[in-house]
Protein backbone atom coordinates (compact mmCIF):
# COMPACT_ATOMS: atom_id res chain seq x y z
CA UNK A 1 0.00 0.00 0.00
CA UNK A 2 2.79 2.40 0.91
CA UNK A 3 4.77 1.46 -2.21
CA UNK A 4 1.75 2.08 -4.41
CA UNK A 5 1.17 5.57 -3.03
CA UNK A 6 4.88 6.33 -3.45
CA UNK A 7 4.72 5.09 -7.03
CA UNK A 8 1.63 7.17 -7.76
CA UNK A 9 3.31 10.21 -6.25
CA UNK A 10 6.46 9.61 -8.30
CA UNK A 11 4.55 9.27 -11.58
CA UNK A 12 2.58 12.41 -10.76
CA UNK A 13 5.81 14.30 -10.01
CA UNK A 14 7.38 13.05 -13.26
CA UNK A 15 4.31 14.19 -15.23
CA UNK A 16 4.47 17.58 -13.52
CA UNK A 17 8.19 17.88 -14.29
CA UNK A 18 7.65 17.01 -17.95
CA UNK A 19 4.86 19.56 -18.15
CA UNK A 20 6.94 22.26 -16.46
CA UNK A 21 9.97 21.60 -18.66
CA UNK A 22 7.73 21.87 -21.70
CA UNK A 23 5.73 24.98 -20.79
CA UNK A 24 7.63 27.11 -18.25
CA UNK A 25 10.36 28.26 -20.72
CA UNK A 26 7.60 29.26 -23.15
CA UNK A 27 5.90 31.25 -20.39
CA UNK A 28 9.19 33.00 -19.56
CA UNK A 29 9.74 33.82 -23.26
CA UNK A 30 6.24 35.26 -23.52
CA UNK A 31 6.71 37.28 -20.33
CA UNK A 32 10.06 38.78 -21.35
CA UNK A 33 8.84 39.34 -24.91
CA UNK A 34 5.83 41.29 -23.69
CA UNK A 35 8.00 43.35 -21.30
CA UNK A 36 10.49 44.19 -24.08
CA UNK A 37 7.66 45.06 -26.46
CA UNK A 38 6.08 47.38 -23.91
CA UNK A 39 9.42 49.07 -23.22
CA UNK A 40 10.22 49.59 -26.91
CA UNK A 41 6.75 50.94 -27.67
CA UNK A 42 6.94 53.25 -24.64
CA UNK A 43 10.29 54.62 -25.83
CA UNK A 44 9.01 55.25 -29.36
CA UNK A 45 5.76 56.71 -28.07
CA UNK A 46 7.56 59.05 -25.68
CA UNK A 47 9.87 60.21 -28.50
CA UNK A 48 6.94 61.02 -30.78
CA UNK A 49 5.11 62.66 -27.88
CA UNK A 50 8.14 64.87 -27.13
CA UNK A 51 8.39 65.81 -30.83
CA UNK A 52 4.69 66.70 -30.92
CA UNK A 53 4.99 68.81 -27.77
CA UNK A 54 8.14 70.60 -28.98
CA UNK A 55 6.76 71.27 -32.47
CA UNK A 56 3.41 72.50 -31.16
CA UNK A 57 2.73 76.15 -32.05
CA UNK A 58 1.94 77.02 -28.41
CA UNK A 59 5.44 75.92 -27.41
CA UNK A 60 7.04 78.55 -29.63
C-alpha positions in Angstrom: 0.0 0.0 0.0 2.8 2.4 0.9 4.8 1.5 -2.2 1.8 2.1 -4.4 1.2 5.6 -3.0 4.9 6.3 -3.4 4.7 5.1 -7.0 1.6 7.2 -7.8 3.3 10.2 -6.2 6.5 9.6 -8.3 4.5 9.3 -11.6 2.6 12.4 -10.8 5.8 14.3 -10.0 7.4 13.1 -13.3 4.3 14.2 -15.2 4.5 17.6 -13.5 8.2 17.9 -14.3 7.6 17.0 -17.9 4.9 19.6 -18.2 6.9 22.3 -16.5 10.0 21.6 -18.7 7.7 21.9 -21.7 5.7 25.0 -20.8 7.6 27.1 -18.3 10.4 28.3 -20.7 7.6 29.3 -23.1 5.9 31.2 -20.4 9.2 33.0 -19.6 9.7 33.8 -23.3 6.2 35.3 -23.5 6.7 37.3 -20.3 10.1 38.8 -21.4 8.8 39.3 -24.9 5.8 41.3 -23.7 8.0 43.3 -21.3 10.5 44.2 -24.1 7.7 45.1 -26.5 6.1 47.4 -23.9 9.4 49.1 -23.2 10.2 49.6 -26.9 6.7 50.9 -27.7 6.9 53.3 -24.6 10.3 54.6 -25.8 9.0 55.3 -29.4 5.8 56.7 -28.1 7.6 59.1 -25.7 9.9 60.2 -28.5 6.9 61.0 -30.8 5.1 62.7 -27.9 8.1 64.9 -27.1 8.4 65.8 -30.8 4.7 66.7 -30.9 5.0 68.8 -27.8 8.1 70.6 -29.0 6.8 71.3 -32.5 3.4 72.5 -31.2 2.7 76.1 -32.1 1.9 77.0 -28.4 5.4 75.9 -27.4 7.0 78.6 -29.6 
